[in-house]
């Protein structure tokens, strides 16, 4: 025959559950930092992790980086968590660098410049900051400062095509087509993998076109368009880190369209 549990047994059981729950909550409170990191790493539930560990700039930095990547892109969350990291520790590395990139993407060049200058104070060894600052200055219309920063970036990364390409772009915007051509040609010759880079090829073609050297320009445009035709949207996205993956296909299509138009201008039948 089954014994019926008495009131004392029920009370004892309830007390035991309450004690166990209290122990769990106490452990969660005492080790909330570790729990926050564990929840974040296993589940990526950012609100729960942030609630448990709301005073760790490194956790917020990791969250921001996660949401700034193409496979989990959410620029609003990325900005929020990078801002939280910087608010907790204004000297935490990379927070201001990433906020500079986000503000640049939003078109707020003044704030972007403040953020990248802060990063260069916090982490002067991060030489990529020269490239980001060069972009910001270029879009803001300060071509002299922009060119100087791109040249500085190139001195640290002489094989990186992007520095040369954006230097060519700055010189073009400043109206110095000869220097624009020179920067693009330097980039194409800097490394074997650069020789067929469609952006550098297009930049060289544009400079030559504006120097009224259409036959030479046409050669570069043809090569650029051929490379772009073989490119997938994700490949285009690699050249524009920080942009929404949703625009990759459109961006690639517009780049092809632009190069095709340049090719027509150069006199292709």
Number of C-alpha atoms within 10 A of each C-alpha: 3 4 5 7 8 8 9 9 11 11 11 11 12 12 12 12 12 12 12 12 12 12 12 12 13 12 12 15 14 11 13 18 19 15 18 23 21 13 16 19 15 8 11 14 13 20 12 15 24 20 12 19 20 18 16 16 24 20 24 26 24 19 25 28 21 18 18 24 17 17 10 13 19 15 20 12 17 25 24 15 27 28 21 22 28 20 14 15 15 16 17 18 20 21 31 27 26 26 26 29 26 23 19 22 15 11 14 15 21 14 16 26 25 16 23 24 19 18 25 20 12 18 17 14 10 14 16 19 24 24 22 24 28 29 27 27 22 25 16 16 14 15 21 14 16 26 25 14 23 27 20 18 23 22 12 12 14 16 19 16 23 21 29 28 26 24 31 31 28 29 23 20 15 17 13 16 22 16 18 27 27 17 25 29 21 20 27 24 14 16 13 10 12 20 15 16 19 24 24 28 27 27 28 31 31 30 27 22 22 17 14 12 14 19 14 14 26 23 17 23 28 20 17 25 23 14 16 21 11 8 14 12 17 14 14 20 20 13 11 13 13 17 19 17 21 12 13 19 16 13 16 20 15 12 18 20 13 14 25 17 13 21 25 13 15 23 11 15 6
